[in-house]
Amino acid sequence: MSARGKRKDDEDHASEGDAPPKKTLKKDSEETDEIVVCEISKNRRVMVRNWQGKIVVDIREFYVKDGKEMPGKKGISLSLDQWNVLRNHVEEIDKAVNENS
């Protein structure tokens, strides 16, 4: 075993009580706590949603699977505190973009 951490083989021998909980898929429902604010491009959206009881601003890529649009791994979910920090720096970001374009 290296100094960097456990090998994958070592993790397989954890007892049942130590195993992480299995992920469950969110079932389709008409009542969702998601608001699509805008589509940035064909496969990218900005959404406001409730995740684990907290409101987040989610900027994410989507893909199509079995004719259904699904959220991908590429994206970021910002807490309200993080969103406020970003929002308060929009002018600085615009200025930097304009200087570099």
Disulfide bonds with the S-S distance in Angstrom:
none
